[in-house]
Amino acid sequence: MYEYRAPRRDFQFVIHEVLEAERVLAGLGRADVNRELIDGILEEAARFTETVTSPLNWQGDWEGPTVADGAVSVPPAFKAAYQQYCRDGWAGMAADTEFGGQGLPALAHIAVGEMLCGSAMAWRMASGLSEGAVLAISRHGSDALKTRYLEKIVTGEWTATMCLTEPQAGTDLGILRTRATPAADGSFAVSGTKIFISWGDHDMVENIVHLVLARLPDAVPGTKGLSLFLVPKRIEGKANGVRCESIEHKMGIHGSPTCVMSFADAKGWIVGSPGGGLACMFTMMNHARLGVGLQGLGLSERALQAGVSYAFERLQGRSARGPVAREKNADPIIVHPDVRRMVLTLKALTEGQRLLAYYTYLLEDTEHFAASQEERDHAKELVALLVPIVKSLLTDTAMETTSLAVQVHGGAGFIRETGAEQFLRDAKISCIYEGTNGIQALDFLGRKVLGNGGASVKLLAAEIAKSLAGDLPEALQPWALAVKAGVEEWAALTRLVGERVQKDPEELGAAAVDYLNFAGYVVVGWCWLRMARVATAALAGGSAEKAFYEGKLAAARLYFERLLPRTQTFAAAVRAGAATLPTLTREHFAA
Ligand SMILES: Cc1cc2nc3c(=O)[nH]c(=O)nc-3n(C[C@H](O)[C@H](O)[C@H](O)COP(=O)(O)OP(=O)(O)OC[C@H]3O[C@@H](n4cnc5c(N)ncnc54)[C@H](O)[C@@H]3O)c2cc1C
């Protein structure tokens, strides 16, 4: 069973050497968050996740929660870890100081989020959902709701959920049926059934605050008729009309109770304006989408660690170039080029995407803290563009990385005790919830790209061009050209799809997933170029960490020569268009 090890050195590399956090944060007026503070947080979080949360991962997978008489119980170790999490102050890192939080910029706590996801994804979901709810309530809630609920959620004393999905309404929220009827005292009576509600009930805390999408009696049909309600499990200690009917038996994240929740005239209060529910929920969902991207990244990191460990330990066969471990009866499997292909692919995907995720969070800091409105708007547009890429690319990649980790292990990878197969099972849900990856791609291409005539893509292209300016070492020139060519082809694909969509709206859906993947691979190529530049400079400067930086360059090379070429397949699929996805009847599939 693999325990989690925090990739401390890579956090340092990305946060300090590539993103230059200290300088950037000082420019944003947050000079108080210096390297020493960030490193202190990283070290403490590494210790916490390696020793406290990592064992929860497999414990939750084997034991899981149970439900009896409408109440969910989680393994006792979950509760103890959660109490320590709150006691140690991890819960309120991002939240505003006004509500009991620490108001830290994302660059100071993003790696903590990754460590929590990587060490115990299912357990982490409880606190991750609360963070999103804090954002939604603090931006859209009334002063009374903020006073009554925020501090309790910020400190972790209570947790929160998001209740959207119903049996007949998943992606299509416009057909939600849950109702909210106004009461004389200004509250609402909420009734309906929500399914698949993560951490909908549990015994780690005494109260749970549900954010529920529902319809007022006079609501218009569709999503414009949805309003958001805050519905607590308990009000002043007394049970409200909220009950967990059952929990799901699932493929993965066994440690997270996925609940069917019934609301029977449950007392709640509106958050935001009538009919504005979806917009309020989007505050929570955008946070959650980046958070789900971090889940993908955390699992890829686990896959990388497991793959590397096994590749250096397992003895099978001999190197094609002659025995390496002569004293043993076989060489470690890392001698085989195909195993190196797998572990280097793990490294190139995981570490490249880490920079993409952290860069996106740095842009969120800029959106939040920059002095000028212009800078804030610029960052906001880039964040909006990158959120669906981070959510979708990092989670689809987690399916590849976790599968590779199993493959490196051979038969042992398929056996539960080894622990690698859990990562693969856990990864799949990240491609589904918070809007499936297909829906992310539609959002990306439809709203974020074509919705503003490709302006956001041009903004990102300008950022990329800016960072490529100046002297680049000779050895990196071909990679810079590859990124430049990718950006140009991205623009050409945008024009092509834009024109086609004018004639046939189905061209959008036909292109979206491949278009997003194309863009994602190009942006990660840019990330690798940035990292290669730093590594090259460190080596030229005679760094004592030669192997670390050489490892970076090896992964960069693999990315550019073996993974970036995948863009050609994505581009071909985009160009193939809707004509290759004809409308067929069931009979066409007869076999
Ligand atoms: C473990 C787990 C935890 C969850 N946690 C929560 C939670 O905490 N709160 C909550 O509210 N929900 C939660 N969900 C629900 C989750 O968000 C939904 O399952 C998800 O949004 C997809 O909805 P669906 O399952 O109804 O699939 P459907 O909407 O039926 O989609 C089926 C397929 O059709 C595709 N599709 C659907 N509509 C379109 C379209 N317009 N264009 C293109 N393709 C389309 C989808 O991409 C998908 O591939 C959870 C689900 C699971 C399994």
The ligand as an SDF file (V2000), in Angstrom:
LIG
                    3D

 53 58  0  0  0  0  0  0  0  0999 V2000
  -19.9120   10.3990   -6.7710 C   0  0  0  0  0  0  0  0  0  0  0  0
  -20.7330   11.5530   -7.2310 C   0  0  0  0  0  0  0  0  0  0  0  0
  -20.7440   12.7190   -6.4870 C   0  0  0  0  0  0  0  0  0  0  0  0
  -21.5360   13.7970   -6.8860 C   0  0  0  0  0  0  0  0  0  0  0  0
  -21.6270   14.9110   -6.0930 N   0  0  0  0  0  0  0  0  0  0  0  0
  -22.5790   15.8350   -6.3720 C   0  0  0  0  0  0  0  0  0  0  0  0
  -22.8800   16.8820   -5.4460 C   0  0  0  0  0  0  0  0  0  0  0  0
  -22.2570   17.0140   -4.4050 O   0  0  0  0  0  0  0  0  0  0  0  0
  -23.8760   17.7490   -5.7410 N   0  0  0  0  0  0  0  0  0  0  0  0
  -24.6110   17.6450   -6.8960 C   0  0  0  0  0  0  0  0  0  0  0  0
  -25.5080   18.4320   -7.0910 O   0  0  0  0  0  0  0  0  0  0  0  0
  -24.3370   16.6740   -7.8000 N   0  0  0  0  0  0  0  0  0  0  0  0
  -23.3500   15.7710   -7.5560 C   0  0  0  0  0  0  0  0  0  0  0  0
  -23.0980   14.7590   -8.4460 N   0  0  0  0  0  0  0  0  0  0  0  0
  -23.8280   14.7250   -9.6980 C   0  0  0  0  0  0  0  0  0  0  0  0
  -22.9600   15.0810  -10.9050 C   0  0  0  0  0  0  0  0  0  0  0  0
  -22.6410   16.4440  -10.8760 O   0  0  0  0  0  0  0  0  0  0  0  0
  -23.7210   14.6480  -12.1620 C   0  0  0  0  0  0  0  0  0  0  0  0
  -23.6750   13.2330  -12.1830 O   0  0  0  0  0  0  0  0  0  0  0  0
  -23.1600   15.2260  -13.4200 C   0  0  0  0  0  0  0  0  0  0  0  0
  -23.3720   16.6210  -13.4570 O   0  0  0  0  0  0  0  0  0  0  0  0
  -23.7630   14.6160  -14.6800 C   0  0  0  0  0  0  0  0  0  0  0  0
  -25.1460   14.5470  -14.6070 O   0  0  0  0  0  0  0  0  0  0  0  0
  -25.8780   13.1520  -14.8900 P   0  0  0  0  0  0  0  0  0  0  0  0
  -25.2270   12.1290  -14.0570 O   0  0  0  0  0  0  0  0  0  0  0  0
  -27.3280   13.3320  -14.7610 O   0  0  0  0  0  0  0  0  0  0  0  0
  -25.5230   12.8210  -16.3900 O   0  0  0  0  0  0  0  0  0  0  0  0
  -26.3510   13.2920  -17.6590 P   0  0  0  0  0  0  0  0  0  0  0  0
  -26.6190   14.7440  -17.5730 O   0  0  0  0  0  0  0  0  0  0  0  0
  -27.4870   12.3830  -17.8600 O   0  0  0  0  0  0  0  0  0  0  0  0
  -25.2760   13.0680  -18.8190 O   0  0  0  0  0  0  0  0  0  0  0  0
  -25.0370   11.8010  -19.4390 C   0  0  0  0  0  0  0  0  0  0  0  0
  -24.0560   12.0260  -20.6010 C   0  0  0  0  0  0  0  0  0  0  0  0
  -24.6530   12.8960  -21.5780 O   0  0  0  0  0  0  0  0  0  0  0  0
  -23.8170   14.0300  -21.7880 C   0  0  0  0  0  0  0  0  0  0  0  0
  -24.6770   15.2080  -21.9620 N   0  0  0  0  0  0  0  0  0  0  0  0
  -25.7450   15.5600  -21.2190 C   0  0  0  0  0  0  0  0  0  0  0  0
  -26.2550   16.7120  -21.6610 N   0  0  0  0  0  0  0  0  0  0  0  0
  -25.4870   17.1160  -22.6810 C   0  0  0  0  0  0  0  0  0  0  0  0
  -25.4810   18.2420  -23.5410 C   0  0  0  0  0  0  0  0  0  0  0  0
  -26.3740   19.2350  -23.4100 N   0  0  0  0  0  0  0  0  0  0  0  0
  -24.5260   18.3300  -24.4830 N   0  0  0  0  0  0  0  0  0  0  0  0
  -23.5910   17.3700  -24.6020 C   0  0  0  0  0  0  0  0  0  0  0  0
  -23.5510   16.2780  -23.8310 N   0  0  0  0  0  0  0  0  0  0  0  0
  -24.4830   16.1460  -22.8850 C   0  0  0  0  0  0  0  0  0  0  0  0
  -22.9520   14.1450  -20.5540 C   0  0  0  0  0  0  0  0  0  0  0  0
  -21.7060   14.8080  -20.8340 O   0  0  0  0  0  0  0  0  0  0  0  0
  -22.7460   12.6870  -20.1650 C   0  0  0  0  0  0  0  0  0  0  0  0
  -21.6900   12.1420  -20.8960 O   0  0  0  0  0  0  0  0  0  0  0  0
  -22.2760   13.7060   -8.0930 C   0  0  0  0  0  0  0  0  0  0  0  0
  -22.2230   12.5330   -8.8480 C   0  0  0  0  0  0  0  0  0  0  0  0
  -21.4930   11.4650   -8.4220 C   0  0  0  0  0  0  0  0  0  0  0  0
  -21.5250   10.1960   -9.2370 C   0  0  0  0  0  0  0  0  0  0  0  0
  1  2  1  0
  2  3  1  0
  2 52  2  0
  3  4  2  0
  4  5  1  0
  4 50  1  0
  5  6  2  0
  6  7  1  0
  6 13  1  0
  7  8  2  0
  7  9  1  0
  9 10  1  0
 10 11  2  0
 10 12  1  0
 12 13  2  0
 13 14  1  0
 14 15  1  0
 14 50  1  0
 15 16  1  0
 16 17  1  0
 16 18  1  0
 18 19  1  0
 18 20  1  0
 20 21  1  0
 20 22  1  0
 22 23  1  0
 23 24  1  0
 24 25  2  0
 24 26  1  0
 24 27  1  0
 27 28  1  0
 28 29  2  0
 28 30  1  0
 28 31  1  0
 31 32  1  0
 32 33  1  0
 33 34  1  0
 33 48  1  0
 34 35  1  0
 35 36  1  0
 35 46  1  0
 36 37  1  0
 36 45  1  0
 37 38  2  0
 38 39  1  0
 39 40  1  0
 39 45  2  0
 40 41  1  0
 40 42  2  0
 42 43  1  0
 43 44  2  0
 44 45  1  0
 46 47  1  0
 46 48  1  0
 48 49  1  0
 50 51  2  0
 51 52  1  0
 52 53  1  0
M  END
$$$$
